[in-house]
Amino acid sequence: MIDERPAEVGVPPSRRRRRSGSATVLGIWGVLVLAFLFLPIVVIVVYSFNTGRLLTSWQGAGFDAYVAGLDRPVIRAAVVTSLESALGAAVLSAVIGSLAGLALARRAGRWTALLTLLLGLTLVTPEIMDAISLLGWFVSLNTEAGLPLFGDGIARLVIAHSVLSTAVVTFIVRARVSGLDSRLEEAAADLYATPWRRFRDVTLPLAAPGVLAGGLMAFTLSLDNTIVASFVSLPGASPWPVYVFSALRAGLRPEIAAVSTLLLLLTLVALGVVALVLRRSGDSASDIARTMAGG
C-alpha cells in the first residue's frame, strides 16, 4: 500500500528528530498540566465514598457519606441556598449582561470604551474589596434607606453574585453577537418590523446560545463563590461554600466530599445541556468552545 502522506521535502533528518522530540515533550507537559488541574478533583470524588469519620482517614468504600449528607438538615439547607442564589444570579446576570452585550456589539459609541473598562475592572478587582463594599452597601440600604429587600439573605447573595458575573455574561454575549451578520436585522427592518419585533424574532434567537452560555457561567461562578458570600450572607441563608469553610475548623467529613461531588455532577450536566443546545443550533465544536470562552 502506497503512503500518500506528503513527505517533508528538503527538511534535514536532524530537524525532523528535533520536531518529534519537541512534540513528545509538549505532550508530556500537557499530561502533567491536566493531572495538576484534575487530580485534586478526582481525589475528592474518590474520598466521597469513604465510610470513615474523617475525610482523610480511609476506612472503606460505600455510600454512607451520600446518605448522611442528604439526611442532615443543615447540609440540605446550605445546598438549597446555593442553588437558589445561583439560579437567581444566573437569571439576573443573563438579563443585564445580555442587554449590555447587545448594546456593545450593535450600538457602539464613545461610551463603549468606558463601559468595557468598567466591566474589566469588575473582573480584576480583588473579591475582598467587592465583599467589603457590598456589605456596607447592603447594610446602609437596609437600615438607613429602609429597603427590606437588602436584609434578605437570598436577595443579598443574588445581587452580590450578579454584580460579579454580569461582566462575564456581557463579554460572552458581545462576542457572540459581534460574529453575527447584522444584515439579518437590517432585512427585518426593511420589512417594517418594529425594534421589539426585530429583537424578539431575529436578534434574541441568534444570541440565545451566548446568553445560555453566559447564564451557565454565572451559575457556576455563584456556586463556588466563598469570599463575597461569607461577607454578605445572613444566618439561616448560608450557601454551601460558606458551610464548607466553617466546617474546616472541626475537620472535613466525607459528607462534604459527597455533596460537593453531587454539585460537580450538576455542573457537568448543565454544561452538557448547553453544549447540546449549541450543537442543535448549528454550531460546531470550535464554535461552542469560542462561545463558552467569550471569543
Secondary structure by P-SEA (a helix, b strand, c coil): ccccccccccccaaaaaaaaaaaaaaaaaaaaaaaaccaaaaaaaaacccccccccccccccaaaaaaaaacaaaaaaaaaaaaaaaaaaaaaaaaaaaaaaaaacccccaaaaaaaaaaaaaaccaaaaaaaaaaaaaaaaccccccccccaaaaaaaaaaaacaaaaaaaaaaaaaaccaaaaaaaaaacccaaaaaaccccccaaaaaaaaaaaaaaaaaacccccccccccccccaaaaaaaaccccccaaaaaaaaaaaaaaaaaaaaaaaaaaaacccaaaaaaaaacc
